[in-house]
């Protein structure tokens, strides 16, 4: 039995990641936040022997050398598809093609995400066709499947507060049983930074980036 965790990752380039944080933090600090979040997710989801394999699905495709330098020794696959749904569907296809029988896909910007969440999702596939980790913003931070379900990813308004609800409706229409994990918050806005500060300051440490974020969060 092969279990796979697919981590979706972006090259942490200023101006290209965490764009909703840029007005408050600037492009360099916003990219720094993303880099720290991704490094935290990678550290906390590192599998122990025989638990699961991990594949990093990265974008943009030409950033392979950049990602290899950032996370050396990891299994890297470029994301493929015109939107997030198509890219997730392609990631499931790739992992299943490699022989996986249970696959979880996660984002790289959830400070509360841990290896235990991944293990819970993969275990829940014993009794469910689909497992979702709800995000506070109406999306999801994790989706897990035992087989390819391309219809789950079609016709969804990605990046909106309706993603989770629309996916649940689609799952019901397809006759899929659904397991639901603990709700967590991904980081997109200053409000998210404020809500997750207790976790974030541990990730950011005491450097200039943490100071920049603290200034942005301070009442004016």
Protein Blocks (a to p, Z undefined) as FASTA:
>chain_A
ZZddddddddddehiaokllmmmnojmlmmmmmmmmmmmmmmmmoccehkbccddddddf
klmmmmmmmmghiacdddedjbfklmmmmmmmmmmmnopabdcdddfkbfkbcfklmmmm
mmmmmmpcbdcdddfkopafbdcdfbdcfklmgoiaehiaklmmmmmmmmmmnopacddd
ddddddfbfklmmmmmmmmmmmnomafklmmmmmmmpcZZ
